[in-house]
Amino acid sequence: MTADGITLIDAWELPEDRIDEFVARWRERVGLIHTAPGFRTARLHRRLSREARLGLVNVAHWDSVEDRDRALSHPGFTASAATATGYATVYGGWYQVAAESRPAAIGSGEGPGITVVEAIELPGERIDDTVSRWLDRAELMSGAPGCRDNRLYRAVDPDIRFPLVGIARWDSPEVWDAANNDPRLRQRLSTVPDIAPFRVVAEF
């Protein structure tokens, strides 16, 4: 096992009326491979608002890309994954941690909380500057009540749809809204991310 491993992030656009079906299929697929060598964790997040562009986001941690590739050779996984191709569009790739900010006083930790996904679409030449700005902003966010943790992932392949993805955990939508509406934070954005709150609906 490697120390840091690697993270797979998949984000899906799909109709609201197909989400329950997709969640069931995701459980089925990951249930087939979660005992495979190199698998660490996987969490599927569902949007809290129908207005959010992305309906589901999967965050899975593996020891290596090769371990997952071997696990996906399971015939049942391939058959199950094919069922979503007709109604869902996926944007995904492999990521490594680029920056993180942990609050001095972590949120209450009570209840399931929410996960805020910040999918950032931008050209490659702006990635380094955006990482710096993100960390500057994240340090402010981490001081807000209810923040549990905040991590920025950078794609191994910078040419994918979302070269940067922020994953933050908060106590509730209300405390995140209060922090997100702070004008000091808005001034620190170098790009407008696709950002929305999600809740974990399945995990292994």
Secondary structure, DSSP 4 states (H G I P E B T S, - for coil): --SS-EEEEEEEE--GGGHHHHHHHHHHHHHHHTTSTTEEEEEEEEESSTTSS--EEEEEEES-HHHHHHHTT-HHHHHHHGGGTTT-EEEEEEEEEEEEE--SS-----S--EEEEEEE---GGGHHHHHHHHHHHHHHHTTSTTEEEEEEEEESSTTSS-SEEEEEEES-HHHHHHHHT-HHHHTT-SS--EEEEEEEEEE-
